[in-house]
């Protein structure tokens, strides 16, 4: 089974990043002036949505035989392979915003590693969790 982070799923961290930069913009507004605060907030929002587009291109999760493979990155490719026999638990988390977008967060705990994947479709998270728990037994 192979799935990827959708465009809606990539919006979730972009919203978090944008909210952080809006708060930073307010702080800069009060400390250095309104113009710099406005520029900080706008630059952060644009960076968040650019990050969103790049993240949607280069993030896949795959269950290949006896390995759970996570491929991350657009410019710097990172591949994480976790043997299924070492996976001790999986978790599915959704927030109200992620439920509106139809996405969620998958956490996979293995011996010595916690891997979190943000932005997968909820149906794919449920299917991956079911496949991972079936293969452990």
Secondary structure, 3 states (H helix, E strand, C coil): CEEECCHHHHHHHHHHHHHHHHHHHHHHHHHHCHHHHHHHHHHHHHHHHHHHHHHHHCCEEEEECCEEEEEECCCCCEEEEEEHHHEEEEEEECCHHHHHHCEEEEEEEECCEEEEEEEEEHHHHHHHHHHHHHHHC
